[in-house]
Amino acid sequence: MPPAARAAGVPRTLTPMARTDPAPPAERLEHADVRVAAVVAGFHRMIAEELLKGAIARLGESGLPADAVDVHWIPGAYEAPAAAQALAQTGRYAAIMALGAVIRGETAHFEYVCDAAANGLMRVSLDTGVPCAFGILTCDTLLQAEARAGGDKGNKGDEAADAAVSMINLLASARAMGPGGASRS
């Protein structure tokens, strides 16, 4: 919830948003000669390591070998956009996955960090043309984060990998069409 809404006294809803069905099979990476970067926030390192394991395993299922994934540890989620931008500008990566966890505390710091990470990563994607998959958990409790990092809610690292593969495939197809190209679907 944005800080302004929270300050205005808007109640938070507790509607379940987690995937309720099993994850679909991994989408095949149509361009296996690419590299993917992972920027991994070091806060809550045990959670981040599980997300990273899930992402790398899922990329493998899609056809990307583990040695085609470059892992870059960063201090926290707030630094993810700057790291993603620097890596995107190298031209080396077809996609970047941002992984980590932000867990709510007693102050508004949580909202500012989550908002900066999400908006910053979207800006990097739009400004550079390199998709940035958002695999940063934004949880109220450590138990919620654990459930989403290989626990009973799955592994959101898998979903970040799925987003990266899907966007690599989509952007490669769009670029192949060229300006004014027709859709192949």
C-alpha positions as CSV (number, residue, x, y, z in Angstrom):
1,M,0.0,0.0,0.0
2,P,1.4,3.4,-0.9
3,P,2.5,5.6,2.1
4,A,-0.2,8.2,1.3
5,A,-3.0,5.7,1.4
6,R,-1.7,4.3,4.7
7,A,-1.4,7.8,6.2
8,A,-5.0,8.5,5.1
9,G,-6.1,5.5,7.2
10,V,-7.1,3.3,4.3
11,P,-7.4,-0.3,5.7
12,R,-5.2,-3.0,4.2
13,T,-7.1,-5.9,2.8
14,L,-6.0,-9.5,3.4
15,T,-7.2,-11.0,0.2
16,P,-5.0,-13.9,-0.8
17,M,-3.0,-13.1,-3.9
18,A,-0.6,-16.1,-4.0
19,R,-0.8,-18.6,-6.9
20,T,-3.3,-21.2,-5.9
21,D,-2.6,-23.7,-8.7
22,P,0.6,-25.6,-9.4
23,A,3.2,-23.7,-11.5
24,P,2.9,-24.4,-15.2
25,P,5.7,-26.1,-17.0
26,A,8.7,-23.8,-17.6
27,E,8.5,-21.9,-20.9
28,R,11.3,-22.9,-23.3
29,L,13.9,-20.2,-23.9
30,E,13.9,-19.7,-27.6
31,H,17.3,-18.0,-27.7
32,A,19.7,-20.2,-25.6
33,D,22.7,-18.0,-26.5
34,V,21.8,-15.3,-24.0
35,R,22.9,-14.4,-20.5
36,V,20.8,-13.4,-17.5
37,A,21.9,-11.3,-14.5
38,A,20.5,-11.7,-11.0
39,V,20.8,-8.8,-8.6
40,V,20.3,-10.3,-5.2
41,A,19.6,-8.2,-2.1
42,G,21.7,-9.4,0.9
43,F,19.2,-8.4,3.6
44,H,17.4,-11.6,4.8
45,R,20.2,-13.6,3.1
46,M,18.7,-17.0,3.8
47,I,15.5,-16.0,2.0
48,A,17.5,-14.4,-0.9
49,E,19.6,-17.6,-1.3
50,E,16.4,-19.7,-1.6
51,L,14.9,-17.4,-4.2
52,L,18.2,-17.5,-6.2
53,K,18.2,-21.3,-6.1
54,G,14.6,-21.4,-7.3
55,A,15.3,-18.9,-10.1
56,I,18.5,-20.7,-11.3
57,A,16.7,-24.1,-11.3
58,R,13.8,-22.8,-13.2
59,L,16.0,-21.1,-15.8
60,G,17.6,-24.5,-16.2
61,E,14.2,-26.1,-16.9
62,S,13.7,-23.4,-19.6
63,G,17.0,-24.3,-21.2
64,L,19.4,-21.7,-19.8
65,P,22.5,-23.3,-18.2
66,A,23.5,-22.1,-14.8
67,D,26.8,-20.8,-16.1
68,A,24.8,-18.3,-18.3
69,V,23.5,-16.6,-15.1
70,D,25.7,-14.0,-13.5
71,V,24.9,-13.4,-9.8
72,H,25.5,-10.0,-8.3
73,W,25.0,-9.5,-4.5
74,I,23.8,-6.1,-3.5
75,P,23.2,-4.6,0.0
76,G,19.4,-4.5,-0.2
77,A,16.3,-4.1,-2.4
78,Y,16.7,-0.3,-2.5
79,E,19.9,-0.7,-4.4
80,A,18.4,-3.1,-7.0
81,P,17.4,-0.4,-9.6
82,A,20.9,1.1,-9.7
83,A,22.5,-2.3,-10.0
84,A,20.1,-3.4,-12.7
85,Q,20.6,-0.2,-14.6
86,A,24.4,-0.6,-14.6
87,L,24.2,-4.2,-15.7
88,A,21.5,-3.4,-18.4
89,Q,23.8,-0.7,-19.9
90,T,26.6,-3.2,-20.4
91,G,24.6,-4.8,-23.3
92,R,25.6,-8.2,-21.9
93,Y,22.2,-9.4,-20.5
94,A,18.9,-10.3,-22.2
95,A,17.1,-9.9,-18.8
96,I,17.8,-9.1,-15.2
97,M,16.1,-10.7,-12.2
98,A,15.9,-8.7,-9.0
99,L,15.6,-11.1,-6.0
100,G,15.4,-10.5,-2.3
101,A,13.0,-9.7,0.6
102,V,11.7,-6.6,2.3
103,I,9.9,-7.4,5.6
104,R,7.7,-4.8,7.2
105,G,8.9,-3.2,10.4
106,E,7.4,-0.6,12.7
107,T,8.0,2.4,10.4
108,A,7.1,3.6,6.9
109,H,10.6,2.6,5.8
110,F,9.1,-0.6,4.3
111,E,6.8,1.3,1.9
112,Y,9.6,3.6,0.7
113,V,12.0,0.7,0.0
114,C,9.4,-1.4,-1.8
115,D,8.1,1.5,-3.8
116,A,11.6,2.7,-4.8
117,A,12.6,-0.9,-5.8
118,A,9.4,-1.6,-7.9
119,N,9.3,1.8,-9.6
120,G,13.1,1.9,-10.2
121,L,13.2,-1.5,-11.7
122,M,10.3,-0.7,-14.0
123,R,12.1,2.5,-15.1
124,V,15.2,0.5,-15.8
125,S,13.2,-1.9,-18.0
126,L,11.6,0.9,-19.9
127,D,14.7,3.1,-20.3
128,T,17.1,0.4,-21.4
129,G,14.8,-2.2,-23.1
130,V,16.2,-4.9,-20.9
131,P,13.4,-6.6,-18.9
132,C,13.8,-6.6,-15.1
133,A,11.9,-9.4,-13.4
134,F,10.6,-8.4,-10.0
135,G,11.4,-11.2,-7.6
136,I,11.6,-9.1,-4.4
137,L,9.3,-10.4,-1.8
138,T,7.4,-7.6,0.1
139,C,6.0,-9.4,3.2
140,D,4.6,-8.4,6.5
141,T,6.5,-11.2,8.4
142,L,9.5,-13.4,8.1
143,L,7.1,-16.4,8.0
144,Q,5.4,-15.1,4.9
145,A,8.8,-14.6,3.2
146,E,9.9,-18.2,4.1
147,A,6.6,-19.5,2.7
148,R,7.3,-17.8,-0.6
149,A,11.0,-18.8,-0.8
150,G,10.5,-22.5,-1.2
151,G,7.9,-23.0,1.5
152,D,4.2,-23.8,1.2
153,K,3.5,-20.9,-1.2
154,G,6.2,-22.0,-3.6
155,N,9.3,-20.1,-4.7
156,K,8.8,-16.7,-6.1
157,G,12.4,-17.0,-7.6
158,D,10.7,-19.4,-10.0
159,E,8.2,-16.8,-11.0
160,A,11.0,-14.2,-11.6
161,A,12.8,-16.7,-13.9
162,D,9.5,-17.4,-15.7
163,A,9.0,-13.6,-16.3
164,A,12.6,-13.2,-17.5
165,V,12.2,-16.1,-20.0
166,S,8.9,-14.9,-21.2
167,M,10.1,-11.4,-21.8
168,I,13.3,-12.5,-23.5
169,N,11.2,-14.5,-25.9
170,L,8.7,-11.7,-26.5
171,L,11.3,-9.0,-27.0
172,A,13.3,-11.2,-29.4
173,S,10.2,-11.9,-31.5
174,A,9.2,-8.2,-31.5
175,R,12.7,-7.1,-32.5
176,A,12.7,-9.7,-35.3
177,M,9.5,-8.3,-36.7
178,G,11.1,-4.9,-37.1
179,P,9.2,-1.6,-37.3
180,G,5.6,-2.1,-38.6
181,G,6.0,-5.9,-38.5
182,A,3.0,-8.2,-38.2
183,S,2.3,-10.4,-35.2
184,R,3.2,-14.0,-35.5
185,S,0.5,-15.2,-33.0
